[in-house]
Amino acid sequence: MTPLRQRMLHDMQIRNLADNTQTSYLIQVSCFARHFRRSPELLGPEEIRA
């Protein structure tokens, strides 16, 4: 598990998000990164706007 994914999971658990919500958010971030073929850490406002 990458440090970014661990941090994201930890933050969502602290906020007491439902398990299904956490899973959904992780899937969406993964799809976003796969679309641009780059790590989510390297993506920013330009990619979101695209």
PQR file of N, CA, C, O and H, with PARSE charges and radii, in Angstrom:
ATOM      1  N   MET A   1       0.848  -1.175   0.000 -0.4000 1.5000
ATOM      2  CA  MET A   1       0.000   0.000   0.000 -0.0000 2.0000
ATOM      3  C   MET A   1       0.895   1.240   0.000  0.5500 1.7000
ATOM      4  O   MET A   1       1.845   1.342   0.776 -0.5500 1.4000
ATOM      5  N   THR A   2       0.571   2.165  -0.878 -0.4000 1.5000
ATOM      6  CA  THR A   2       1.388   3.378  -0.983 -0.0000 2.0000
ATOM      7  C   THR A   2       1.152   4.305   0.213  0.5500 1.7000
ATOM      8  O   THR A   2       0.107   4.236   0.861 -0.5500 1.4000
ATOM      9  H   THR A   2      -0.201   2.083  -1.508  0.4000 1.0000
ATOM     10  N   PRO A   3       2.119   5.163   0.496 -0.5600 1.5000
ATOM     11  CA  PRO A   3       1.939   6.121   1.602  0.2800 2.0000
ATOM     12  C   PRO A   3       0.723   7.033   1.391  0.5500 1.7000
ATOM     13  O   PRO A   3       0.024   7.368   2.347 -0.5500 1.4000
ATOM     14  N   LEU A   4       0.474   7.434   0.135 -0.4000 1.5000
ATOM     15  CA  LEU A   4      -0.681   8.287  -0.141 -0.0000 2.0000
ATOM     16  C   LEU A   4      -1.981   7.563   0.191  0.5500 1.7000
ATOM     17  O   LEU A   4      -2.876   8.144   0.806 -0.5500 1.4000
ATOM     18  H   LEU A   4       1.043   7.162  -0.641  0.4000 1.0000
ATOM     19  N   ARG A   5      -2.090   6.303  -0.210 -0.4000 1.5000
ATOM     20  CA  ARG A   5      -3.303   5.524   0.069 -0.0000 2.0000
ATOM     21  C   ARG A   5      -3.474   5.330   1.579  0.5500 1.7000
ATOM     22  O   ARG A   5      -4.585   5.443   2.097 -0.5500 1.4000
ATOM     23  H   ARG A   5      -1.364   5.831  -0.710  0.4000 1.0000
ATOM     24  N   GLN A   6      -2.384   5.040   2.277 -0.4000 1.5000
ATOM     25  CA  GLN A   6      -2.449   4.874   3.732 -0.0000 2.0000
ATOM     26  C   GLN A   6      -2.926   6.153   4.404  0.5500 1.7000
ATOM     27  O   GLN A   6      -3.767   6.120   5.303 -0.5500 1.4000
ATOM     28  H   GLN A   6      -1.482   4.948   1.855  0.4000 1.0000
ATOM     29  N   ARG A   7      -2.376   7.287   3.956 -0.4000 1.5000
ATOM     30  CA  ARG A   7      -2.756   8.574   4.543 -0.0000 2.0000
ATOM     31  C   ARG A   7      -4.227   8.877   4.268  0.5500 1.7000
ATOM     32  O   ARG A   7      -4.944   9.367   5.140 -0.5500 1.4000
ATOM     33  H   ARG A   7      -1.694   7.314   3.226  0.4000 1.0000
ATOM     34  N   MET A   8      -4.670   8.577   3.037 -0.4000 1.5000
ATOM     35  CA  MET A   8      -6.062   8.817   2.684 -0.0000 2.0000
ATOM     36  C   MET A   8      -6.992   7.953   3.534  0.5500 1.7000
ATOM     37  O   MET A   8      -8.000   8.442   4.046 -0.5500 1.4000
ATOM     38  H   MET A   8      -4.088   8.179   2.328  0.4000 1.0000
ATOM     39  N   LEU A   9      -6.658   6.675   3.686 -0.4000 1.5000
ATOM     40  CA  LEU A   9      -7.467   5.778   4.514 -0.0000 2.0000
ATOM     41  C   LEU A   9      -7.517   6.262   5.957  0.5500 1.7000
ATOM     42  O   LEU A   9      -8.581   6.289   6.576 -0.5500 1.4000
ATOM     43  H   LEU A   9      -5.839   6.277   3.270  0.4000 1.0000
ATOM     44  N   HIS A  10      -6.380   6.638   6.478 -0.4000 1.5000
ATOM     45  CA  HIS A  10      -6.305   7.118   7.854 -0.0000 2.0000
ATOM     46  C   HIS A  10      -7.177   8.354   8.040  0.5500 1.7000
ATOM     47  O   HIS A  10      -7.933   8.442   9.008 -0.5500 1.4000
ATOM     48  H   HIS A  10      -5.516   6.616   5.976  0.4000 1.0000
ATOM     49  N   ASP A  11      -7.077   9.304   7.122 -0.4000 1.5000
ATOM     50  CA  ASP A  11      -7.878  10.527   7.211 -0.0000 2.0000
ATOM     51  C   ASP A  11      -9.372  10.232   7.146  0.5500 1.7000
ATOM     52  O   ASP A  11     -10.161  10.850   7.860 -0.5500 1.4000
ATOM     53  H   ASP A  11      -6.463   9.232   6.336  0.4000 1.0000
ATOM     54  N   MET A  12      -9.760   9.292   6.293 -0.4000 1.5000
ATOM     55  CA  MET A  12     -11.181   8.950   6.177 -0.0000 2.0000
ATOM     56  C   MET A  12     -11.679   8.238   7.429  0.5500 1.7000
ATOM     57  O   MET A  12     -12.825   8.428   7.836 -0.5500 1.4000
ATOM     58  H   MET A  12      -9.119   8.790   5.712  0.4000 1.0000
ATOM     59  N   GLN A  13     -10.825   7.419   8.044 -0.4000 1.5000
ATOM     60  CA  GLN A  13     -11.210   6.728   9.273 -0.0000 2.0000
ATOM     61  C   GLN A  13     -11.356   7.715  10.422  0.5500 1.7000
ATOM     62  O   GLN A  13     -12.264   7.584  11.242 -0.5500 1.4000
ATOM     63  H   GLN A  13      -9.893   7.264   7.713  0.4000 1.0000
ATOM     64  N   ILE A  14     -10.471   8.697  10.485 -0.4000 1.5000
ATOM     65  CA  ILE A  14     -10.564   9.735  11.521 -0.0000 2.0000
ATOM     66  C   ILE A  14     -11.883  10.488  11.388  0.5500 1.7000
ATOM     67  O   ILE A  14     -12.504  10.852  12.387 -0.5500 1.4000
ATOM     68  H   ILE A  14      -9.733   8.803   9.818  0.4000 1.0000
ATOM     69  N   ARG A  15     -12.303  10.717  10.150 -0.4000 1.5000
ATOM     70  CA  ARG A  15     -13.554  11.435   9.903 -0.0000 2.0000
ATOM     71  C   ARG A  15     -14.777  10.524  10.040  0.5500 1.7000
ATOM     72  O   ARG A  15     -15.916  10.952   9.855 -0.5500 1.4000
ATOM     73  H   ARG A  15     -11.799  10.421   9.339  0.4000 1.0000
ATOM     74  N   ASN A  16     -14.509   9.254  10.368 -0.4000 1.5000
ATOM     75  CA  ASN A  16     -15.571   8.280  10.598 -0.0000 2.0000
ATOM     76  C   ASN A  16     -16.480   8.089   9.379  0.5500 1.7000
ATOM     77  O   ASN A  16     -17.696   7.957   9.515 -0.5500 1.4000
ATOM     78  H   ASN A  16     -13.583   8.907  10.518  0.4000 1.0000
ATOM     79  N   LEU A  17     -15.871   8.075   8.180 -0.4000 1.5000
ATOM     80  CA  LEU A  17     -16.652   7.830   6.971 -0.0000 2.0000
ATOM     81  C   LEU A  17     -17.032   6.356   6.902  0.5500 1.7000
ATOM     82  O   LEU A  17     -16.290   5.493   7.370 -0.5500 1.4000
ATOM     83  H   LEU A  17     -14.883   8.182   8.069  0.4000 1.0000
ATOM     84  N   ALA A  18     -18.178   6.079   6.323 -0.4000 1.5000
ATOM     85  CA  ALA A  18     -18.644   4.697   6.182 -0.0000 2.0000
ATOM     86  C   ALA A  18     -17.677   3.910   5.296  0.5500 1.7000
ATOM     87  O   ALA A  18     -17.009   4.479   4.433 -0.5500 1.4000
ATOM     88  H   ALA A  18     -18.781   6.780   5.942  0.4000 1.0000
ATOM     89  N   ASP A  19     -17.610   2.600   5.519 -0.4000 1.5000
ATOM     90  CA  ASP A  19     -16.718   1.743   4.736 -0.0000 2.0000
ATOM     91  C   ASP A  19     -16.992   1.856   3.239  0.5500 1.7000
ATOM     92  O   ASP A  19     -16.060   1.918   2.436 -0.5500 1.4000
ATOM     93  H   ASP A  19     -18.153   2.138   6.221  0.4000 1.0000
ATOM     94  N   ASN A  20     -18.274   1.884   2.865 -0.4000 1.5000
ATOM     95  CA  ASN A  20     -18.616   1.998   1.442 -0.0000 2.0000
ATOM     96  C   ASN A  20     -18.151   3.331   0.861  0.5500 1.7000
ATOM     97  O   ASN A  20     -17.724   3.390  -0.292 -0.5500 1.4000
ATOM     98  H   ASN A  20     -19.030   1.834   3.517  0.4000 1.0000
ATOM     99  N   THR A  21     -18.230   4.383   1.640 -0.4000 1.5000
ATOM    100  CA  THR A  21     -17.760   5.698   1.191 -0.0000 2.0000
ATOM    101  C   THR A  21     -16.256   5.668   0.981  0.5500 1.7000
ATOM    102  O   THR A  21     -15.758   6.170  -0.027 -0.5500 1.4000
ATOM    103  H   THR A  21     -18.577   4.335   2.577  0.4000 1.0000
ATOM    104  N   GLN A  22     -15.532   5.083   1.923 -0.4000 1.5000
ATOM    105  CA  GLN A  22     -14.079   4.985   1.797 -0.0000 2.0000
ATOM    106  C   GLN A  22     -13.700   4.206   0.546  0.5500 1.7000
ATOM    107  O   GLN A  22     -12.817   4.619  -0.206 -0.5500 1.4000
ATOM    108  H   GLN A  22     -15.937   4.675   2.741  0.4000 1.0000
ATOM    109  N   THR A  23     -14.364   3.088   0.326 -0.4000 1.5000
ATOM    110  CA  THR A  23     -14.087   2.265  -0.852 -0.0000 2.0000
ATOM    111  C   THR A  23     -14.362   3.055  -2.125  0.5500 1.7000
ATOM    112  O   THR A  23     -13.566   3.026  -3.064 -0.5500 1.4000
ATOM    113  H   THR A  23     -15.081   2.753   0.936  0.4000 1.0000
ATOM    114  N   SER A  24     -15.475   3.752  -2.154 -0.4000 1.5000
ATOM    115  CA  SER A  24     -15.852   4.545  -3.323 -0.0000 2.0000
ATOM    116  C   SER A  24     -14.814   5.629  -3.607  0.5500 1.7000
ATOM    117  O   SER A  24     -14.416   5.810  -4.758 -0.5500 1.4000
ATOM    118  H   SER A  24     -16.122   3.776  -1.392  0.4000 1.0000
ATOM    119  N   TYR A  25     -14.374   6.347  -2.586 -0.4000 1.5000
ATOM    120  CA  TYR A  25     -13.378   7.400  -2.765 -0.0000 2.0000
ATOM    121  C   TYR A  25     -12.065   6.830  -3.289  0.5500 1.7000
ATOM    122  O   TYR A  25     -11.444   7.415  -4.176 -0.5500 1.4000
ATOM    123  H   TYR A  25     -14.697   6.200  -1.651  0.4000 1.0000
ATOM    124  N   LEU A  26     -11.644   5.703  -2.750 -0.4000 1.5000
ATOM    125  CA  LEU A  26     -10.398   5.080  -3.209 -0.0000 2.0000
ATOM    126  C   LEU A  26     -10.501   4.649  -4.671  0.5500 1.7000
ATOM    127  O   LEU A  26      -9.555   4.816  -5.440 -0.5500 1.4000
ATOM    128  H   LEU A  26     -12.149   5.228  -2.029  0.4000 1.0000
ATOM    129  N   ILE A  27     -11.636   4.103  -5.043 -0.4000 1.5000
ATOM    130  CA  ILE A  27     -11.842   3.686  -6.437 -0.0000 2.0000
ATOM    131  C   ILE A  27     -11.798   4.901  -7.363  0.5500 1.7000
ATOM    132  O   ILE A  27     -11.181   4.850  -8.426 -0.5500 1.4000
ATOM    133  H   ILE A  27     -12.405   3.968  -4.418  0.4000 1.0000
ATOM    134  N   GLN A  28     -12.453   5.992  -6.960 -0.4000 1.5000
ATOM    135  CA  GLN A  28     -12.482   7.187  -7.803 -0.0000 2.0000
ATOM    136  C   GLN A  28     -11.090   7.795  -7.974  0.5500 1.7000
ATOM    137  O   GLN A  28     -10.740   8.227  -9.072 -0.5500 1.4000
ATOM    138  H   GLN A  28     -12.954   6.033  -6.096  0.4000 1.0000
ATOM    139  N   VAL A  29     -10.309   7.835  -6.925 -0.4000 1.5000
ATOM    140  CA  VAL A  29      -8.944   8.362  -7.024 -0.0000 2.0000
ATOM    141  C   VAL A  29      -8.104   7.463  -7.932  0.5500 1.7000
ATOM    142  O   VAL A  29      -7.295   7.947  -8.724 -0.5500 1.4000
ATOM    143  H   VAL A  29     -10.594   7.484  -6.033  0.4000 1.0000
ATOM    144  N   SER A  30      -8.301   6.166  -7.810 -0.4000 1.5000
ATOM    145  CA  SER A  30      -7.583   5.215  -8.658 -0.0000 2.0000
ATOM    146  C   SER A  30      -7.944   5.400 -10.136  0.5500 1.7000
ATOM    147  O   SER A  30      -7.061   5.403 -10.993 -0.5500 1.4000
ATOM    148  H   SER A  30      -8.958   5.772  -7.167  0.4000 1.0000
ATOM    149  N   CYS A  31      -9.221   5.552 -10.431 -0.4000 1.5000
ATOM    150  CA  CYS A  31      -9.670   5.770 -11.818 -0.0000 2.0000
ATOM    151  C   CYS A  31      -9.124   7.086 -12.371  0.5500 1.7000
ATOM    152  O   CYS A  31      -8.708   7.159 -13.527 -0.5500 1.4000
ATOM    153  H   CYS A  31      -9.938   5.550  -9.735  0.4000 1.0000
ATOM    154  N   PHE A  32      -9.129   8.112 -11.540 -0.4000 1.5000
ATOM    155  CA  PHE A  32      -8.604   9.422 -11.932 -0.0000 2.0000
ATOM    156  C   PHE A  32      -7.128   9.307 -12.316  0.5500 1.7000
ATOM    157  O   PHE A  32      -6.710   9.823 -13.352 -0.5500 1.4000
ATOM    158  H   PHE A  32      -9.466   8.052 -10.601  0.4000 1.0000
ATOM    159  N   ALA A  33      -6.347   8.632 -11.485 -0.4000 1.5000
ATOM    160  CA  ALA A  33      -4.918   8.461 -11.743 -0.0000 2.0000
ATOM    161  C   ALA A  33      -4.686   7.597 -12.978  0.5500 1.7000
ATOM    162  O   ALA A  33      -3.802   7.887 -13.784 -0.5500 1.4000
ATOM    163  H   ALA A  33      -6.686   8.213 -10.643  0.4000 1.0000
ATOM    164  N   ARG A  34      -5.473   6.546 -13.124 -0.4000 1.5000
ATOM    165  CA  ARG A  34      -5.327   5.655 -14.276 -0.0000 2.0000
ATOM    166  C   ARG A  34      -5.624   6.405 -15.580  0.5500 1.7000
ATOM    167  O   ARG A  34      -4.959   6.182 -16.592 -0.5500 1.4000
ATOM    168  H   ARG A  34      -6.191   6.311 -12.469  0.4000 1.0000
ATOM    169  N   HIS A  35      -6.608   7.279 -15.552 -0.4000 1.5000
ATOM    170  CA  HIS A  35      -6.971   8.053 -16.745 -0.0000 2.0000
ATOM    171  C   HIS A  35      -5.787   8.886 -17.233  0.5500 1.7000
ATOM    172  O   HIS A  35      -5.530   8.958 -18.434 -0.5500 1.4000
ATOM    173  H   HIS A  35      -7.148   7.460 -14.731  0.4000 1.0000
ATOM    174  N   PHE A  36      -5.067   9.515 -16.302 -0.4000 1.5000
ATOM    175  CA  PHE A  36      -3.939  10.373 -16.653 -0.0000 2.0000
ATOM    176  C   PHE A  36      -2.604   9.624 -16.650  0.5500 1.7000
ATOM    177  O   PHE A  36      -1.562  10.196 -16.969 -0.5500 1.4000
ATOM    178  H   PHE A  36      -5.276   9.457 -15.325  0.4000 1.0000
ATOM    179  N   ARG A  37      -2.649   8.338 -16.286 -0.4000 1.5000
ATOM    180  CA  ARG A  37      -1.447   7.484 -16.256 -0.0000 2.0000
ATOM    181  C   ARG A  37      -0.328   8.097 -15.414  0.5500 1.7000
ATOM    182  O   ARG A  37       0.847   8.061 -15.778 -0.5500 1.4000
ATOM    183  H   ARG A  37      -3.496   7.874 -16.026  0.4000 1.0000
ATOM    184  N   ARG A  38      -0.737   8.658 -14.277 -0.4000 1.5000
ATOM    185  CA  ARG A  38       0.227   9.230 -13.332 -0.0000 2.0000
ATOM    186  C   ARG A  38      -0.284   9.039 -11.914  0.5500 1.7000
ATOM    187  O   ARG A  38      -1.476   8.830 -11.690 -0.5500 1.4000
ATOM    188  H   ARG A  38      -1.691   8.686 -13.981  0.4000 1.0000
ATOM    189  N   SER A  39       0.630   9.115 -10.967 -0.4000 1.5000
ATOM    190  CA  SER A  39       0.276   9.009  -9.559 -0.0000 2.0000
ATOM    191  C   SER A  39      -0.645  10.166  -9.179  0.5500 1.7000
ATOM    192  O   SER A  39      -0.478  11.279  -9.678 -0.5500 1.4000
ATOM    193  H   SER A  39       1.599   9.285 -11.149  0.4000 1.0000
ATOM    194  N   PRO A  40      -1.616   9.912  -8.300 -0.5600 1.5000
ATOM    195  CA  PRO A  40      -2.485  11.002  -7.847  0.2800 2.0000
ATOM    196  C   PRO A  40      -1.705  12.147  -7.200  0.5500 1.7000
ATOM    197  O   PRO A  40      -2.157  13.292  -7.198 -0.5500 1.4000
ATOM    198  N   GLU A  41      -0.537  11.828  -6.653 -0.4000 1.5000
ATOM    199  CA  GLU A  41       0.289  12.871  -6.027 -0.0000 2.0000
ATOM    200  C   GLU A  41       0.796  13.883  -7.047  0.5500 1.7000
ATOM    201  O   GLU A  41       1.123  15.016  -6.694 -0.5500 1.4000
ATOM    202  H   GLU A  41      -0.170  10.898  -6.655  0.4000 1.0000
ATOM    203  N   LEU A  42       0.861  13.472  -8.320 -0.4000 1.5000
ATOM    204  CA  LEU A  42       1.380  14.345  -9.373 -0.0000 2.0000
ATOM    205  C   LEU A  42       0.280  15.086 -10.117  0.5500 1.7000
ATOM    206  O   LEU A  42       0.569  15.902 -10.992 -0.5500 1.4000
ATOM    207  H   LEU A  42       0.595  12.552  -8.607  0.4000 1.0000
ATOM    208  N   LEU A  43      -0.967  14.816  -9.785 -0.4000 1.5000
ATOM    209  CA  LEU A  43      -2.087  15.433 -10.483 -0.0000 2.0000
ATOM    210  C   LEU A  43      -2.583  16.649  -9.711  0.5500 1.7000
ATOM    211  O   LEU A  43      -2.519  16.687  -8.483 -0.5500 1.4000
ATOM    212  H   LEU A  43      -1.202  14.153  -9.074  0.4000 1.0000
ATOM    213  N   GLY A  44      -3.071  17.626 -10.437 -0.4000 1.5000
ATOM    214  CA  GLY A  44      -3.499  18.854  -9.786 -0.0000 2.0000
ATOM    215  C   GLY A  44      -4.710  19.478 -10.450  0.5500 1.7000
ATOM    216  O   GLY A  44      -5.483  18.792 -11.118 -0.5500 1.4000
ATOM    217  H   GLY A  44      -3.124  17.595 -11.435  0.4000 1.0000
ATOM    218  N   PRO A  45      -4.875  20.785 -10.265 -0.5600 1.5000
ATOM    219  CA  PRO A  45      -6.049  21.500 -10.766  0.2800 2.0000
ATOM    220  C   PRO A  45      -6.247  21.397 -12.274  0.5500 1.7000
ATOM    221  O   PRO A  45      -7.385  21.338 -12.741 -0.5500 1.4000
ATOM    222  N   GLU A  46      -5.165  21.376 -13.040 -0.4000 1.5000
ATOM    223  CA  GLU A  46      -5.292  21.294 -14.502 -0.0000 2.0000
ATOM    224  C   GLU A  46      -5.962  19.981 -14.912  0.5500 1.7000
ATOM    225  O   GLU A  46      -6.832  19.963 -15.783 -0.5500 1.4000
ATOM    226  H   GLU A  46      -4.241  21.424 -12.660  0.4000 1.0000
ATOM    227  N   GLU A  47      -5.552  18.902 -14.285 -0.4000 1.5000
ATOM    228  CA  GLU A  47      -6.134  17.590 -14.614 -0.0000 2.0000
ATOM    229  C   GLU A  47      -7.595  17.517 -14.150  0.5500 1.7000
ATOM    230  O   GLU A  47      -8.437  16.933 -14.834 -0.5500 1.4000
ATOM    231  H   GLU A  47      -4.845  18.916 -13.577  0.4000 1.0000
ATOM    232  N   ILE A  48      -7.887  18.098 -13.013 -0.4000 1.5000
ATOM    233  CA  ILE A  48      -9.263  18.103 -12.524 -0.0000 2.0000
ATOM    234  C   ILE A  48     -10.153  18.871 -13.481  0.5500 1.7000
ATOM    235  O   ILE A  48     -11.264  18.443 -13.795 -0.5500 1.4000
ATOM    236  H   ILE A  48      -7.203  18.572 -12.458  0.4000 1.0000
ATOM    237  N   ARG A  49      -9.660  19.998 -13.937 -0.4000 1.5000
ATOM    238  CA  ARG A  49     -10.414  20.823 -14.865 -0.0000 2.0000
ATOM    239  C   ARG A  49     -10.638  20.079 -16.188  0.5500 1.7000
ATOM    240  O   ARG A  49     -11.702  20.192 -16.796 -0.5500 1.4000
ATOM    241  H   ARG A  49      -8.758  20.346 -13.682  0.4000 1.0000
ATOM    242  N   ALA A  50      -9.629  19.321 -16.628 -0.4000 1.5000
ATOM    243  CA  ALA A  50      -9.735  18.563 -17.895 -0.0000 2.0000
ATOM    244  C   ALA A  50     -10.825  17.525 -17.781  0.5500 1.7000
ATOM    245  O   ALA A  50     -11.075  16.785 -18.732 -0.5500 1.4000
ATOM    246  H   ALA A  50      -8.764  19.229 -16.134  0.4000 1.0000
TER
END
